[in-house]
Amino acid sequence: MDAVAFVHEQLTGKKEYPTFKAGDNVTVNYKIIEGTKERIQSFKGDVLKRQGRGYTASFTVRKISDGVGVERLFPLYSPNIESITLNKAGSVRRAKLFYLRDRQGKSARIKEKKQIHHTAKAKA
């Protein structure tokens, strides 16, 4: 690792986010700067895609607002991202879900991934 990358990583620091993928439902709390004022706005929706590696990684979130589809692209390691919360893990077969743009209503829903809980049974 060269010295410039080491110093850059020490100054910025990678934020820890939950692991999420396309199809998951997330809430992104994003810092909005208007003039001299700052506020945090949440954007809740389904992840359409993740792309890039390292500091250039980004992801796209889509939500329906008043019957209109709204998509927003977030750089993963942006200093303006306050937090990312994983709401539901989706069960999808594709890495990029662009087909959701043409769908509405029930056909636009994503199945939730079923969690399997293993319990250890004590032998008597």
C-alpha positions in Angstrom: 0.0 0.0 0.0 1.5 3.3 -1.0 1.8 6.2 1.4 -0.8 8.4 -0.3 -3.5 5.8 -0.1 -2.7 5.1 3.5 -2.9 8.7 4.5 -6.2 9.1 2.5 -7.7 6.1 4.2 -6.7 7.4 7.7 -8.2 10.8 7.1 -11.4 9.8 5.5 -12.0 6.3 6.9 -14.4 3.8 5.5 -17.9 3.8 7.0 -19.4 0.5 8.1 -22.7 -0.3 6.4 -24.8 -3.4 6.4 -24.2 -5.7 3.5 -27.0 -5.3 0.9 -27.6 -6.2 -2.7 -30.0 -5.6 -5.5 -33.6 -6.3 -4.4 -33.1 -5.3 -0.8 -35.3 -2.6 0.8 -33.1 0.1 2.4 -33.4 3.5 4.0 -30.6 5.9 3.2 -30.3 8.9 5.5 -28.7 11.6 3.4 -27.4 15.0 4.4 -29.0 17.8 2.5 -27.1 21.2 2.5 -29.2 24.2 1.6 -27.2 27.4 1.9 -26.0 27.5 5.4 -28.5 25.0 6.8 -28.0 21.2 7.0 -30.7 18.6 7.4 -31.0 14.8 7.1 -33.5 13.4 4.6 -34.4 9.7 4.4 -34.9 7.9 1.1 -36.6 4.5 1.5 -36.8 2.2 -1.4 -35.6 -0.9 -3.3 -32.0 -1.2 -4.4 -32.0 -1.6 -8.3 -28.3 -2.1 -8.7 -24.8 -1.9 -7.1 -21.8 -1.0 -9.2 -18.2 -0.2 -8.9 -15.5 -1.2 -6.5 -13.8 0.5 -3.6 -14.3 4.2 -3.3 -16.0 4.5 -6.7 -18.8 2.1 -5.6 -22.4 3.4 -6.0 -25.9 2.1 -5.7 -29.3 3.1 -7.1 -32.5 3.2 -5.0 -36.0 3.4 -6.4 -39.2 4.3 -4.6 -42.7 5.2 -5.7 -43.7 8.7 -4.6 -47.3 9.8 -5.3 -47.6 7.2 -8.1 -44.4 8.4 -9.8 -41.2 6.3 -9.7 -38.2 8.2 -8.3 -34.7 6.8 -8.6 -31.6 8.2 -6.9 -28.0 7.2 -7.3 -25.8 7.3 -4.2 -22.0 7.1 -4.0 -21.4 4.4 -1.3 -18.6 6.2 0.5 -20.0 9.7 0.2 -19.5 11.9 3.3 -23.1 13.1 2.9 -24.5 9.6 3.7 -25.3 9.6 7.4 -26.5 5.9 7.6 -27.9 3.0 5.6 -30.5 0.8 7.2 -31.5 -2.6 5.8 -35.3 -3.0 6.1 -35.9 -6.2 4.1 -33.7 -8.7 2.2 -35.2 -9.4 -1.2 -35.1 -12.6 -3.1 -34.2 -11.9 -6.7 -32.3 -13.7 -9.5 -30.7 -10.7 -11.2 -28.0 -8.2 -10.2 -29.7 -5.3 -11.9 -33.5 -4.9 -11.7 -34.3 -2.5 -14.5 -37.5 -4.4 -15.4 -39.1 -2.9 -12.3 -39.3 0.5 -14.1 -42.0 -0.9 -16.4 -44.1 -2.5 -13.7 -46.5 -1.2 -11.1 -48.8 -2.6 -8.4 -48.5 -6.2 -7.5 -46.1 -7.2 -10.3 -43.6 -4.6 -9.0 -43.3 -6.3 -5.6 -40.1 -8.2 -4.6 -40.4 -11.4 -2.5 -38.7 -11.2 0.9 -35.9 -13.7 1.5 -36.9 -16.3 4.1 -34.5 -16.5 7.0 -33.7 -19.9 8.2 -33.0 -20.2 12.0 -31.1 -23.3 13.1 -31.7 -24.4 16.7 -29.4 -26.8 18.4 -31.3 -29.6 20.0 -29.9 -31.0 23.2 -29.6 -34.8 23.2 -31.0 -36.3 26.4 
